[in-house]
Amino acid sequence: MRAAPIRESPAPVLRGSSLEIVDDQGRVRASIKIHQADPNYKWPDGKVGYPETVMFRLIDPKGRPEVKLGASVEGAGLGLIGETDTVQAC
């Protein structure tokens, strides 16, 4: 892989609708993405609707998101997932 030439000054901002960081094998290891609202989504508890949400994920080499940080108009959440897929308290 060839490195990009060094600029004298950094670009003032990086803009886009999502960002993915990949490892040497092309696997996504981190992402920031906006998930569009879904007014028809049905939750297990019977609630209906899912707000637009921005999600940051850190993903292990096996493709499992180990860290999730999300925010929407309804609030925010942080999930730290262990090897048994249980949320770890922090």
Buried (B, 14 or more C-beta within 10 A) or exposed (E): EEEEEEEEEEEEEEEEEEEEEEEEEEBEBBBBEEBEEEEEEEEEEEEEEBBEBBBBBBBEEEEEBBBBBBBBEEEEEEBBBEEEEEEEEE
